[in-house]
Amino acid sequence: MIKKIMGKASGNAIPFLALGVISVHFFLVSTKKLSPWKGGGFGMYTSIHYFYNDVYVTPYGHELDSLAKTDADIKKAIKTLKLMPNTPNLEKYAKVFYRYAETDSITIQIWKPKVEATKATYTREIVNQLTYYK
């Protein structure tokens, strides 16, 4: 009798657990700018993979890629900002980027690709931006 009750209870818990995981994922996507490709991947085919997002830091420009090859902190910052480009992450990693700056401020911009199939266009749109002052 106890085995029947436990079996039925655990069988009913699985759908509720899945619903909870999905709810948390959608919450993080909508409030913390988590990529839909992460955290379970629910909704991942509604956007282009976050790998194709661009992190642009003024004044570095394209030199940022070469810095990422030699500095593990910058590589981690780029990966995190592509995945979750929210303001707290921008503020956190601005200090990492600023180590190499020769100016009194830097600007970090996160861009994502945008494809409009009906118009056959491929553009980029800004997701988030932060200017950091020393």
N, C-alpha and C positions, 0 to 999 in steps of 0.2 A: 504494500500500500504506500509506504513512504517513497519507494522508488518511482512509483507512478506519479506521485505529486511532484517530486523533484524534477523528474523528466519533463513534465508539462510546464512547470514554472520556468525552467531554463530554456525551453523551446519558445516560450512567449517573450523572454527577455531579449533574445537576439534581435528581433525587429526593432525593439525600442532602443537597444544599444546602437544599431545602425542608424536609426533616425537621429539619435543624439550626436553621433559623429558627423553626419551630414549637416546638421544644424550648426554645429561649431564651425565647420568648414565655411559655410555660407556667411556666417557672422564675421569671420576673419577676412574673407574676401571683400565684404562690403565695408568693414570699418577699419581694417589695418592694411588694406591694399595688398593682401597676400595674393600671389598669382593663383588663378584657378587651376593651374597645373599641379599645384602642391597640396598637401594636406588631405589626400584622398583622391584628388583629381576630379572631383565632381564639377562639371562645367568646363573641363579642360579644352574641349573642342569648340568652345564659344569664343576663344581668342587664340592669337598666335603665341607659340611657346615663348616663355619669358627669356630664354636664351638669346633671342633676337632683339631684346631691349638694348638700348645704348645708354651708357653712362658717360656724360661729357662734363669734364671739369675744366673750367676756365681758371688759369691760363695754360693748362697742360695741352689741351686739344688731343691730338692723336698720340702724343708721347705717353699717355696714360697706359697704353698697352705694353710699352717697353718697361715702364715702372712695375707693372703687374708681374712681369717675368722675373724681376729681381727682388721684389718685396712681397712677402706672403700676406702681410696685413692689407696691402692695397688689393691684392688678388681676392682676398676674402671680402673686402668691402665692396668690390665690384659685383661679385657673385650675390651677396646679400641684397644690395640695392636693386639688382635686376629682379630678384625674386620678390622682395617686399619693399617697394620704394616709398615707404611712409616717412613722415617728418621726423619721428624719433630716430629712425635709422640714418637719415640724412645728417641729423645733428651729431649722432655718435661717430659716424665715419668722416665727417668734415675735418675733425682733428687729425685723422690719419692722413688725409690728402694734404692738409695744410703743412705737414712736416717738410715737404719739398717745395713749398711756394716761396717765391722771391718777391711777392707782393703783400700788401696788407689785408687782402681779402681774396676769397675764391668763391666761385659760383658752381654749384653742382646741379646738373639737370639730368633727369631720367626721361628718355624718349622711347615710345613703343611704336612698332609698325602698325599701320592701319590700311587694310585692303577693302576696297569697295568693288565687289564683283560686278554690280550692275553698271558701274561707270568705267570699269577696267582701270582703276587707279590704285597706286601704291604710294602712300605718304607716311609721314611720321607725325605723331602728336605728343606733346609734352605731358608726362604723367605727374611729375612733381619737380620742384626746384627749391633750392636754398642758397642764400648768399651768407657766407660765414666770414666774420670780421675778427681779426686778432684782438 
